[in-house]
Amino acid sequence: MMKKLKKVFALLLSTAMLFSLVACGSTPSQSSEESSNPGEASSDVEKIDSPSTSLVMGTAGAGGTWYVLGSGIANLVTKYTNINMTASSTNGTVENMRLTGANRLDIGMTQPPADYDAVMGRDLFQGEKYENLRWMCGGHYSIGQIAVPADSDIYSIEDLKGKRVAIGVVGSGVRHIVGNGLIQLGGLTLDDIEIVSVNQDQGTEALQDGTADAAVYSGGILVSGLLNLSQSMDVRILSIPEGSIEEMAETNPSLAAAMKYVTIPAGTYKGQTEDVLTSGFITAYTVNADVSDEAVYAILETIYQHSDELAEISTSGAEYTLEEGLAQGCTITPHPGAVKWFADHGITIEDPLA
């Protein structure tokens, strides 16, 4: 008898719940409709005047600074303009120039003078010529650092002659831009060293196990691979000579244009007892010439107006200002949309190839 009463009670409860759902049927459907419209939440965002279009930007490996900042810029542009921008993970500088030049990307992050080499068809782009590449703006600086064990007899870049140097893999900005640049600033060429072709993480291992005498790093002042290395062994960071960037401007102006002096304070790494003078290498944004003037203008205005948000995404984002990196690193013909935007903000961008 008790079991029958329980069944009847359960049946009545189910029926009551069913009628309740029917009576309130409009509520779930309304909530679903509202949640399926993500743009409604941002309908109050003031949009920057811009064309309605979609653009893809090539960055670098997922998780790195380039990918983080590139994705951040893409999200800001999508939020504050009528442009739908997406960031794509790539192998970095060289691939970005090839894909942007071939119209497979609209924008590519690069380190000058790789964009110059791509336009001129030289060095890694021998036999290729991407004359439709245009400079849009600069960004943050990657700090070049050459580390050796603290008990090494290597005290200067010049002392690296004939030594084994972990300097990045073929096609990487670490080897062809940062490493090559630092070696030249020290008065040598890549032919003067024994190249150990490994990435930065492997370079750390090579120093630790003694299969390399020095390793090149590129990133923030506290670059992770070098920081990890300094926890396991005392290191010495090699300085570049004072005046070396000015000297390079006479012999290799496209590379020198991408550099600035940076001081790494003493004590930054374990075993580093003195300040180190080194070079920062600008990140640049190169666009295909077919990207409209209005789109380029809107992208730059977005970065300018919302640089504080970019700085929250990455500490390197703080450099995306007119006073820091935005107007730097122009080694190829600038895009007309960029020329107009900078002119409207009081800066004249010259064409270095004119």
C-alpha positions as CSV (number, residue, x, y, z in Angstrom):
1,M,0.0,0.0,0.0
2,M,2.8,2.4,0.9
3,K,4.6,1.7,-2.4
4,K,1.4,2.5,-4.4
5,L,1.0,5.8,-2.5
6,K,4.7,6.7,-3.3
7,K,4.1,6.0,-7.0
8,V,0.9,8.2,-7.1
9,F,2.8,11.0,-5.3
10,A,5.7,10.8,-7.8
11,L,3.2,10.9,-10.8
12,L,1.4,14.0,-9.4
13,L,4.8,15.7,-8.8
14,S,6.0,15.0,-12.3
15,T,2.7,16.3,-13.8
16,A,3.0,19.5,-11.7
17,M,6.5,20.1,-12.9
18,L,5.5,19.5,-16.5
19,F,2.7,22.2,-16.2
20,S,5.1,24.5,-14.6
21,L,7.6,24.2,-17.4
22,V,4.9,24.7,-20.0
23,A,3.7,27.8,-18.2
24,C,7.2,29.2,-18.1
25,G,8.2,28.0,-21.5
26,S,9.1,31.4,-22.8
27,T,11.8,32.0,-20.2
28,P,14.4,29.3,-21.3
29,S,13.9,30.1,-24.9
30,Q,14.5,33.8,-24.2
31,S,17.7,33.1,-22.2
32,S,19.0,30.9,-24.9
33,E,18.4,33.5,-27.5
34,E,20.2,36.1,-25.4
35,S,23.2,33.9,-24.8
36,S,23.6,33.0,-28.4
37,N,24.2,36.7,-29.3
38,P,27.6,37.5,-27.8
39,G,27.8,40.8,-29.6
40,E,24.9,42.1,-27.6
41,A,27.0,42.4,-24.5
42,S,29.4,44.6,-26.2
43,S,26.8,46.7,-28.2
44,D,27.8,49.7,-26.1
45,V,31.4,49.6,-27.3
46,E,32.2,52.6,-29.4
47,K,33.6,51.4,-32.7
48,I,36.4,53.1,-34.5
49,D,35.5,54.1,-38.1
50,S,36.7,51.1,-40.2
51,P,35.7,48.9,-43.1
52,S,33.8,45.7,-42.6
53,T,36.4,43.0,-43.5
54,S,38.3,40.0,-42.2
55,L,42.1,39.9,-41.7
56,V,44.6,37.2,-40.6
57,M,47.9,38.0,-38.9
58,G,50.8,35.6,-38.6
59,T,52.6,35.6,-35.3
60,A,54.9,32.8,-34.1
61,G,54.7,29.7,-31.9
62,A,51.8,29.5,-29.5
63,G,52.7,30.6,-26.0
64,G,55.5,32.9,-27.0
65,T,55.5,36.7,-26.7
66,W,54.7,37.2,-30.3
67,Y,51.7,34.9,-30.2
68,V,50.4,36.4,-27.0
69,L,50.7,40.1,-28.2
70,G,49.5,39.2,-31.8
71,S,46.4,37.5,-30.4
72,G,45.9,40.5,-28.1
73,I,46.0,43.0,-30.9
74,A,43.6,40.8,-33.0
75,N,41.1,40.6,-30.2
76,L,41.3,44.4,-29.6
77,V,40.8,45.1,-33.3
78,T,37.8,42.8,-33.5
79,K,36.3,44.3,-30.4
80,Y,36.7,48.0,-31.3
81,T,36.4,48.1,-35.1
82,N,34.3,46.4,-37.8
83,I,37.3,44.3,-38.7
84,N,37.3,40.7,-37.8
85,M,40.9,39.9,-37.1
86,T,42.4,36.5,-36.2
87,A,45.9,35.6,-35.1
88,S,47.6,32.5,-36.6
89,S,50.4,30.6,-35.0
90,T,53.4,30.3,-37.5
91,N,57.1,29.6,-37.5
92,G,57.8,33.3,-37.2
93,T,59.6,35.9,-39.2
94,V,60.6,34.2,-42.4
95,E,57.4,32.2,-42.8
96,N,55.3,35.3,-42.1
97,M,57.1,37.3,-44.8
98,R,56.6,34.6,-47.4
99,L,52.9,34.0,-46.5
100,T,52.1,37.7,-46.3
101,G,54.0,38.4,-49.6
102,A,52.0,35.5,-51.2
103,N,48.6,36.9,-50.0
104,R,48.1,33.9,-47.7
105,L,48.3,36.2,-44.7
106,D,47.3,39.9,-44.5
107,I,49.7,40.9,-41.8
108,G,52.9,39.3,-40.5
109,M,55.0,39.9,-37.5
110,T,58.7,40.2,-38.3
111,Q,62.1,41.4,-37.2
112,P,63.7,43.9,-39.6
113,P,65.6,43.5,-41.8
114,A,63.9,40.2,-42.7
115,D,61.1,42.3,-44.3
116,Y,63.8,44.2,-46.2
117,D,65.4,41.0,-47.4
118,A,62.0,39.7,-48.5
119,V,61.3,42.8,-50.6
120,M,64.8,42.8,-52.1
121,G,65.0,39.0,-52.6
122,R,68.3,38.5,-50.7
123,D,69.8,36.3,-48.0
124,L,67.2,33.7,-46.9
125,F,64.9,35.0,-49.7
126,Q,67.4,34.5,-52.5
127,G,65.4,33.9,-55.7
128,E,62.2,35.3,-54.1
129,K,61.0,38.9,-54.2
130,Y,58.0,40.0,-52.3
131,E,57.7,43.6,-53.5
132,N,54.1,43.9,-52.2
133,L,55.1,44.0,-48.6
134,R,54.6,47.2,-46.7
135,W,55.6,48.4,-43.2
136,M,52.7,49.2,-40.8
137,C,54.3,49.9,-37.5
138,G,56.9,48.8,-34.9
139,G,56.2,47.2,-31.5
140,H,58.2,45.8,-28.7
141,Y,61.9,45.1,-28.6
142,S,63.4,41.6,-28.1
143,I,66.5,41.8,-26.0
144,G,69.6,39.9,-27.4
145,Q,71.8,38.3,-24.9
146,I,74.9,36.1,-25.3
147,A,75.7,33.9,-22.2
148,V,78.8,32.0,-21.3
149,P,79.7,30.1,-18.1
150,A,81.1,32.5,-15.5
151,D,84.3,30.5,-15.2
152,S,84.8,30.7,-19.0
153,D,87.8,32.5,-20.6
154,I,85.4,34.3,-22.9
155,Y,85.0,38.0,-21.9
156,S,83.9,39.6,-25.1
157,I,82.1,38.8,-28.3
158,E,85.4,39.0,-30.1
159,D,86.6,36.1,-27.9
160,L,83.9,33.9,-29.5
161,K,86.1,33.5,-32.6
162,G,86.4,29.8,-33.3
163,K,84.1,28.9,-30.4
164,R,81.0,26.8,-30.4
165,V,77.9,29.1,-30.2
166,A,74.3,27.9,-29.9
167,I,72.7,30.5,-32.1
168,G,69.3,29.2,-33.1
169,V,68.1,27.1,-36.0
170,V,68.1,28.0,-39.7
171,G,65.3,30.4,-40.6
172,S,64.8,31.7,-37.0
173,G,65.1,35.3,-36.0
174,V,67.3,34.2,-33.2
175,R,70.0,33.2,-35.6
176,H,69.6,35.5,-38.6
177,I,68.6,38.7,-36.9
178,V,69.5,38.7,-33.1
179,G,72.4,36.3,-33.1
180,N,73.9,37.6,-36.4
181,G,73.4,41.2,-35.2
182,L,75.1,40.7,-31.9
183,I,78.0,38.9,-33.5
184,Q,78.5,41.7,-36.0
185,L,78.3,44.3,-33.3
186,G,81.1,42.5,-31.6
187,G,83.3,42.7,-34.8
188,L,82.8,39.2,-36.0
189,T,80.7,37.4,-38.6
190,L,78.9,34.1,-38.5
191,D,81.8,32.6,-40.4
192,D,84.1,33.3,-37.4
193,I,82.2,31.0,-35.0
194,E,81.3,27.3,-35.0
195,I,77.5,27.4,-35.2
196,V,75.6,25.0,-33.0
197,S,72.2,24.8,-34.7
198,V,69.7,24.4,-31.8
199,N,66.8,26.4,-30.4
200,Q,67.0,28.4,-27.2
201,D,66.0,25.6,-24.9
202,Q,68.5,23.3,-26.4
203,G,71.1,26.0,-26.2
204,T,70.6,26.0,-22.5
205,E,71.2,22.3,-22.4
206,A,74.3,22.6,-24.6
207,L,75.9,25.1,-22.2
208,Q,75.0,22.9,-19.3
209,D,76.5,19.7,-20.8
210,G,79.5,21.6,-22.3
211,T,78.7,21.0,-26.0
212,A,78.5,24.7,-26.6
213,D,80.8,27.5,-25.3
214,A,78.1,30.2,-25.6
215,A,74.4,30.5,-26.3
216,V,72.3,33.3,-27.8
217,Y,69.0,34.3,-26.3
218,S,66.2,36.6,-27.5
219,G,63.3,37.8,-25.4
220,G,62.7,40.0,-22.4
221,I,65.6,41.0,-20.1
222,L,64.6,38.1,-17.9
223,V,64.4,35.6,-20.8
224,S,63.2,32.3,-19.4
225,G,65.9,30.0,-20.8
226,L,68.7,32.1,-19.5
227,L,67.0,32.6,-16.2
228,N,66.7,28.8,-15.8
229,L,70.3,28.4,-16.8
230,S,71.5,30.9,-14.2
231,Q,69.7,28.9,-11.5
232,S,71.9,25.8,-12.2
233,M,75.2,27.6,-13.0
234,D,76.8,31.1,-12.7
235,V,76.8,32.9,-16.1
236,R,78.4,35.9,-17.7
237,I,76.5,38.0,-20.2
238,L,78.7,39.5,-23.0
239,S,78.5,43.2,-23.7
240,I,78.5,44.8,-27.1
241,P,81.0,47.6,-27.6
242,E,79.8,51.2,-27.1
243,G,79.2,52.9,-30.4
244,S,78.8,49.6,-32.3
245,I,75.3,50.3,-33.4
246,E,76.3,53.7,-34.9
247,E,79.2,51.9,-36.7
248,M,76.8,49.3,-38.1
249,A,74.5,52.1,-39.4
250,E,77.3,52.8,-41.8
251,T,77.8,49.3,-43.1
252,N,74.4,47.6,-42.6
253,P,71.7,50.4,-42.2
254,S,68.7,48.0,-42.5
255,L,69.9,46.0,-39.6
256,A,71.0,48.9,-37.5
257,A,67.6,50.6,-38.0
258,A,66.1,47.7,-36.0
259,M,68.3,48.1,-33.0
260,K,68.7,50.2,-29.8
261,Y,71.0,50.0,-26.8
262,V,69.7,48.1,-23.8
263,T,71.3,47.8,-20.4
264,I,70.8,44.7,-18.3
265,P,71.3,45.7,-14.7
266,A,73.9,43.9,-12.5
267,G,72.4,41.0,-10.5
268,T,69.7,40.3,-13.1
269,Y,71.1,36.8,-13.4
270,K,72.9,34.7,-10.8
271,G,76.7,35.3,-11.2
272,Q,76.2,38.5,-13.2
273,T,78.1,41.1,-11.2
274,E,78.2,44.1,-13.6
275,D,75.8,46.0,-15.9
276,V,75.7,44.6,-19.4
277,L,75.3,46.7,-22.6
278,T,73.4,44.8,-25.3
279,S,71.0,45.5,-28.1
280,G,67.2,45.3,-28.4
281,F,65.8,44.3,-31.8
282,I,62.4,45.8,-32.8
283,T,59.4,43.7,-33.7
284,A,57.6,45.1,-36.8
285,Y,54.2,44.5,-38.4
286,T,54.3,44.1,-42.2
287,V,51.2,44.1,-44.3
288,N,50.3,43.1,-47.8
289,A,49.9,46.1,-50.0
290,D,46.3,45.0,-50.8
291,V,45.1,45.7,-47.3
292,S,43.1,48.9,-47.5
293,D,44.3,52.3,-46.1
294,E,41.2,52.5,-44.0
295,A,41.9,49.1,-42.4
296,V,45.5,49.9,-41.6
297,Y,44.5,53.3,-40.1
298,A,41.9,51.6,-37.9
299,I,44.3,49.0,-36.6
300,L,46.8,51.6,-35.6
301,E,44.2,53.8,-34.0
302,T,43.0,50.7,-32.0
303,I,46.5,50.0,-30.7
304,Y,47.0,53.7,-29.9
305,Q,43.6,54.1,-28.1
306,H,43.8,50.9,-26.2
307,S,47.5,50.4,-25.5
308,D,46.7,50.2,-21.8
309,E,44.8,47.0,-22.4
310,L,47.7,45.6,-24.5
311,A,50.1,46.3,-21.6
312,E,47.8,44.2,-19.4
313,I,48.1,41.3,-21.8
314,S,51.9,41.4,-21.7
315,T,54.5,43.6,-20.1
316,S,56.0,44.1,-23.6
317,G,52.7,45.6,-24.6
318,A,53.7,48.7,-22.7
319,E,56.1,49.5,-25.6
320,Y,53.3,50.0,-28.1
321,T,53.2,53.7,-27.8
322,L,54.3,56.7,-30.0
323,E,57.0,57.4,-27.4
324,E,58.4,53.8,-27.5
325,G,58.1,51.3,-30.4
326,L,55.2,52.2,-32.7
327,A,57.1,54.5,-35.1
328,Q,60.3,52.4,-35.1
329,G,61.8,49.8,-37.5
330,C,60.7,51.0,-40.9
331,T,63.1,49.4,-43.3
332,I,60.7,49.0,-46.3
333,T,58.1,51.2,-48.0
334,P,55.5,52.2,-45.4
335,H,51.8,51.5,-46.1
336,P,49.9,54.6,-47.2
337,G,47.4,54.0,-44.4
338,A,50.2,54.0,-41.9
339,V,51.8,57.1,-43.3
340,K,48.5,59.0,-42.9
341,W,47.9,57.7,-39.4
342,F,51.4,58.7,-38.2
343,A,51.1,62.1,-39.9
344,D,47.8,62.7,-38.1
345,H,49.7,62.1,-34.9
346,G,52.5,64.4,-35.7
347,I,55.1,61.9,-37.0
348,T,56.5,61.8,-40.6
349,I,57.4,58.3,-41.8
350,E,59.9,58.4,-44.7
351,D,60.2,55.7,-47.3
352,P,63.7,54.2,-46.9
353,L,63.6,52.7,-50.3
354,A,62.6,55.9,-52.2
